[in-house]
Amino acid sequence: MVSVQHWSGREASALRAALRMSMRAFAEHLGVALRTVAKWESLGAETQPRPDTQAILDTALARADSAAQTRFEEVLFPERATTERPADYETWTEDIERAVVCVSRQDFPFASALLNRWLSSRDPHHLDDKGLYLYGRSLVLLGDLQRDQGAILGPLSAIQSYRTAHGVFTELGIPRRVAQIELSLAVVQEMSGRLEASAHQYELLSADERLSPRDRARARLWVGTALSKDGNNAYATQVMTAATHAFEELGEPEDWSVAHQKLALAHRGAGDLKQALHNIDIARTTGTVDSPMQRVRLDTAYGHILLSDTATRNDGLSVLDQAAQMARQYGLSHQLRSIEGIRKGQQR
């Protein structure tokens, strides 16, 4: 529901117009003098009602029906006037839900088509709050899609989509969405090699009350991921173990399984192949591998660990070959670069 922080004659006049009342009827409706309403109409933003009248106007707006509230917003913010019908918003919401499924399955072309049909045809400056919310959600999903494809920097990249969405949800005043996007931006930082900066941001977000307990635990896990990539495997395993316990307490089996996958790589980096194999076995037996991305990530981790032992080197190369083939098939360029980096590192 639209609200007014501080009433002036301009907002009061807009409310009268939205209620479709004459000045006399509006004065009677509020219980104020006709000359008071006339003053609001003539002076507009240059006059402010008394505090008790401010409260009366608040009540009148709150009691107005939804059609009158919509008209009130359109009078005050004509630049936000929208031609969207409720059915349009329902269709947009359905397309977002379909795009979520497509992104999770790495069906990038169809997901992109679903999102861009709305993003390319809507001007955010002409949307009401509901439309702006859907616009922001579409941008976040587009950022996820671009991130999974490895398009993380530049004008047509995940970082650009996330930053625009961050501005949208900041304007709408939805702190949870804002914090979630900040978490996604930290992931992009990590993917672009800014490991220390991303670890610091993850650490801040792991204690951020704007996020859900699950998202805070994920941030804690990713602190360890960034540290492990930066060679600080000992501390990384401590942080990841704490995150693993958090997922167990929260009843998040999929995140718990992924945490073991990350732990396995940290133990590999620390030279403890026995513990690495133990953790990757847990991840492989408990994880739900129902998307190409999940399969590629799990196989890449498993292949990397096998490749680290001369006795299983050939098996590791075979597993990495399978992961690379799937990454190539589904356009997972960042994962493909990671696999190529593992191979090159082994050849040195």
FENTARA-V400217 format. One line per field, one symbol per residue. ss: DSSP state (H for helix, E for strand, L for the rest). psi: psi as a letter, one per 40 degrees, with the letter a starting at -180 (. if undefined). A space follows every 10 residues. Layout:
ss=???
psi=???
//
This chain:
ss=LLLLLLLLHH HHHHHHHHHL LLHHHHHHHH LLLHHHHHHH HHHHHHLLLL HHHHHHHHHH HHHLLHHHHH HHHHHHLHHH LLLLLHHHHH HHHHHHHHHH HHHHLLLHHH HHHHHHHHHL LLLHHHLLHH HHHHHHHHHH HHHHHHHHLL LLLLLLLHHH HHHHHHHHHH HHLLHHHHHH HHHHHHHHHH HLLLHHHHHH HHHHHLLLLL LLHHHHHHHH HHHHHHHHHL LLHHHHHHHH HHHHHHHHHH LLHHHHHHHH HHHHHHHHHL LLHHHHHHHH HHHHHHLLLL LHHHHHHHHH HHHHHHHLLH HHHHHHHHHH HHHHHHHHHL LLHHHHHHHH HHHHHHHL
psi=hiihdhhadd ddddddddef iidddddddd fiiddddddd dddbeeihii dddddddddd ddeiiddddd ddddddgdee hiehiddddd dddddddddd ddddefgddd ddddddddde ehhdeeiadd dddddddddd ddddddddee geiidgiddd dddddddddd defgdddddd dddddddddd deegdddddd dddddeehed iidddddddd ddddddddde egdddddddd ddddddddde fgdddddddd ddddddddde egdddddddd dddddeihge iddddddddd dddddddehd dedddddddd ddddddddde fgdddddddd dddddde.
//
